[in-house]
């Protein structure tokens, strides 16, 4: 029961963290401006999440950490999208 509660908390927290990037993505798409965003910072965030993804996969393979894998993958996707948008709108 105790472990299940923490898994649920991790899943909810991870979803909130992943969805937290959505307003930034919407702002970039609407304004088509990334002038105030640092590509280096977002690349470092992407690198960190990518390393955590490898760890999440190893946990999931052993039968634990599926919630971590799901939420980390979500974060990886949205941060990757932010990086793509920065590169796309940076040259305009």
Backbone as a ProteinNet text record, in pm:
[ID]
protein_1_A
[PRIMARY]
XXXXXXXXXXXXXXXXXXXXXXXXXXXXXXXXXXXXXXXXXXXXXXXXXXXXXXXXXXXXXXXXXXXXXXXXXXXXXXXXXXXXXXXXXXXX
[TERTIARY]
82.8	0	86.7	190.1	279.7	351.5	402.7	472.8	378.2	254.9	154.6	123.1	114.7	87.2	198.5	323.4	435.3	441.1	402.7	397.6	293.1	178.9	73.3	118.5	182.8	234	337.5	424.7	526.5	461.8	361.4	292.8	224.1	152.2	82.9	183.9	289.5	392.7	461.3	492.2	557.6	469.4	341	246.9	238.9	231.3	227.1	354.1	470.5	595.9	600.4	550.8	548.9	454.5	336.9	238.1	280.9	369.4	418.1	490.3	538.6	607.3	509.5	386.6	288.3	266	250.9	234.5	352.5	475	591.2	581.3	541.6	527.6	420.5	307.6	199.1	247.3	319.4	371.2	466.5	553	647.3	571.9	476.1	401.6	320.7	256.1	175.9	261.7	369.8	452.4	555.8	586.8	693.7	824.9	843.6	962.7	1025.9	1155.9	1232.6	1351.5	1340.5	1451.6	1500.4	1411.6	1450.3	1481.9	1483.3	1510.6	1654.1	1718.3	1856.3	1858.1	1904.8	1915	2007.9	2118	2211.5	2144.2	2062.7	1992.9	1897.7	1821	1725.4	1795.1	1911.2	1987.4	2040.3	2083.5	2128.3	2012.8	1895.9	1777.6	1745.9	1752.8	1727.5	1828.3	1954.2	2057.2	2028.3	1994.4	1963.5	1844.7	1739.5	1621.5	1654.2	1738.4	1778.3	1854.2	1943.3	2016	1920.2	1823.7	1724	1636.5	1617	1538.1	1606.6	1738	1811.3	1791.9	1797.2	1774.7	1630.9	1535.8	1394.7	1370.5	1434.8	1421.2	1477.2	1593	1652.4	1563.5	1498.3	1404.5	1283.9	1228.9	1109.7	1138.2	1257.8	1295	1296.5	1334.9	1339.5	1203.1	1103.4	967.5	923.1	1006.3	967.3	990.2	926.6	953.3	878.9	769.1	693.3	638.1	590.7	538.5	648.9	768.8	882.5	915.6	913	940	836.5	711.1	603.6	619	634.2	640.5	771.4	879.8	1007.1	1003.5	941.2	927.5	843.7	738.4	656.8	742	819.8	906.2	1008.2	1065.5	1163.3	1101.8	981.5	914.2	886	833.8	799.6	924	1028.7	1152.2	1220.2	1213.4	1264.1	1188.3	1057.4	976.4	1017.2	1041.1	1086.7	1218.3	1310.9	1439	1419.8	1333.7	1306	1247.9	1156.4	1095.1	1197.4	1287.7	1392.3	1477.4	1518.3	1600	1520.5	1395.1	1311.3	1289.5	1255.4	1221.1	1339.7	1452.4	1570.9	1623.9	1614	1671.4	1578.4	1458.2	1361.6	1374.1
-120.2	0	125.9	124.8	239.4	266.3	160.3	174	219.1	170.9	208.5	357.7	409	551.7	636.1	596.7	672.4	660.9	548.3	533.9	626.6	636.4	726.4	871.1	905	1041.3	1074.3	979.2	1001.1	1020.6	940.4	951.2	1087	1128	1257.1	1371.4	1365.5	1469	1476.8	1363	1359.6	1414.6	1384.3	1437.6	1589	1639.4	1784.3	1849.6	1790.8	1846.3	1844.6	1738.9	1729.6	1832.7	1845.3	1940.4	2084.7	2105.7	2239.6	2305.4	2226.1	2280.2	2328.8	2284.9	2317.5	2468.3	2545.8	2690.6	2755.3	2707.8	2760.8	2728.7	2607.3	2567.4	2651.6	2670.2	2751.6	2894.4	2950.3	3086.7	3098.2	3000.3	3002.9	2997.1	2906.2	2889.1	3014.9	3072.9	3193.9	3312.8	3334.4	3453.3	3431.9	3305.6	3270.6	3338.9	3355.9	3422.1	3336.7	3321.6	3249.9	3334.7	3465.9	3557.4	3550.4	3526.8	3525.9	3386.5	3286.9	3150.6	3112.3	3042.4	2999.3	2856.2	2840.2	2706.5	2619.4	2674.8	2597	2540.5	2621.2	2572.7	2459.4	2476	2373.1	2246.2	2261.5	2143.2	2067.6	2140.6	2074.3	2003.2	2065.7	2000.6	1873.7	1882.8	1766.2	1655.3	1690	1591.2	1523.7	1602.3	1546.4	1451.7	1492.2	1406	1280.2	1291.9	1175.2	1074.1	1123	1032.7	966.5	1043.4	985.5	883.8	904	809.3	673.1	673.7	546.4	474.8	549.7	492.3	441.3	518.8	478.9	349.6	336.6	214	95.4	114.6	4.1	-36.4	59.5	26.8	-49.4	-1.9	-65	-208.2	-231.7	-366.5	-462.7	-413.4	-498.8	-512.8	-446.2	-462.8	-353.6	-254.9	-141.6	-13.3	92.6	221.7	251.1	181.1	208.1	351	397.4	534.7	635.1	608.8	696.9	697.5	582.8	573.5	652.2	637.1	706.2	856.9	906.5	1051.5	1109.6	1036.7	1086.7	1093.4	995.2	995.6	1115.2	1145.1	1263.3	1389.6	1402.6	1520.3	1528.1	1415.3	1410.8	1462.4	1421.5	1463	1613.2	1666.8	1809.2	1897.8	1857.2	1936.2	1926.8	1811.5	1799	1893.6	1901.4	1992.4	2137.9	2176	2312.7	2339.8	2245.1	2262.2	2277.5	2197.9	2207.3	2343.6	2391.6	2522.5	2635.5	2623	2725.5	2731	2616.2	2613.7	2665.4	2629	2670.2	2821.2	2880.1	3021.4	3112.4	3054.5	3131.8	3213.4	3161.2	3226.3	3326.6	3338.1	3431.3	3570
0	0	0	83.9	95.3	-36.9	-99.7	-227.1	-337.8	-333.2	-432.7	-422.6	-301.3	-280.4	-341.6	-318.1	-373.7	-525.4	-580.6	-726.7	-786.7	-720.9	-767.7	-756.5	-645	-626.8	-734.7	-765.3	-867.3	-1004.1	-1033.3	-1161.1	-1174.6	-1072	-1075.4	-1084.4	-1002.8	-1005.9	-1141.2	-1197.8	-1328.3	-1439.2	-1432.2	-1531.7	-1519.8	-1396.1	-1374.8	-1429.2	-1400.5	-1451.5	-1603.9	-1664.4	-1810.9	-1871.4	-1812.9	-1864.6	-1840	-1743.5	-1713.9	-1830.1	-1923.6	-2041.3	-2148.6	-2141.7	-2246	-2260.6	-2151.5	-2169.7	-2243.7	-2218.5	-2289.6	-2437.8	-2469.7	-2610.1	-2678.4	-2612.5	-2669.2	-2692.3	-2596	-2609.7	-2728.2	-2744.4	-2857.3	-2989.8	-2999.4	-3124.9	-3157.1	-3055.9	-3079	-3119.5	-3047.3	-3071.8	-3181.5	-3208.7	-3302.6	-3263.9	-3132.1	-3081	-2971.2	-2980.8	-2878.7	-2834	-2856.8	-2830.4	-2685.8	-2591.3	-2450.2	-2396.6	-2482.6	-2438.3	-2473.5	-2382	-2402.2	-2455.5	-2578.2	-2636.9	-2553.9	-2504.6	-2423.7	-2299.2	-2233.8	-2114.7	-2147.7	-2254.7	-2292.2	-2343	-2405.4	-2446.3	-2324.4	-2221.3	-2098.2	-2028.1	-2027.4	-1969.4	-2047.6	-2179.8	-2264.6	-2236.4	-2221.3	-2189.8	-2055.8	-1954.8	-1823.6	-1827.4	-1896.1	-1905.9	-1986.3	-2087.9	-2167.6	-2082.1	-1996.4	-1906.6	-1807.4	-1757.2	-1667.7	-1740.9	-1870	-1949.9	-1954.5	-1969.8	-1969.3	-1835.3	-1726.9	-1594.2	-1580.9	-1630	-1622.3	-1700.3	-1814.9	-1894.3	-1816.6	-1754	-1677.7	-1560.9	-1497.9	-1389.5	-1442.1	-1553.7	-1610.4	-1654	-1705.6	-1748.7	-1629.9	-1513.7	-1394.6	-1327.9	-1382.9	-1330.2	-1234.2	-1211.6	-1126.5	-1204.8	-1164.1	-1225.2	-1353.3	-1379.4	-1501.7	-1501.3	-1386.2	-1377.4	-1408.7	-1358.8	-1385.9	-1534.4	-1596.5	-1740	-1819.6	-1785.7	-1857.8	-1847	-1724.1	-1704.9	-1756.3	-1744.1	-1795.9	-1948.3	-2010.9	-2156.7	-2201.9	-2127	-2157.9	-2150.9	-2044.1	-2028.2	-2140.7	-2175.4	-2283.8	-2413.6	-2442.8	-2566.5	-2568	-2457.8	-2459.5	-2458.8	-2388.5	-2389	-2525.7	-2588.9	-2724.8	-2818	-2801.7	-2883.3	-2859.6	-2735.3	-2706.7	-2779	-2773.7	-2842.3	-2992.9	-3049.3	-3193.3	-3227.2	-3144.7	-3169.7	-3155.2	-3059	-3044.3	-3169.8	-3219.7	-3341.7	-3460.6	-3468.4	-3581.8	-3585.2	-3470.4	-3467.9	-3437.3	-3407.1	-3373.3	-3490	-3607.7	-3725.6	-3790.3	-3737.8	-3800.9	-3744.9
[MASK]
++++++++++++++++++++++++++++++++++++++++++++++++++++++++++++++++++++++++++++++++++++++++++++

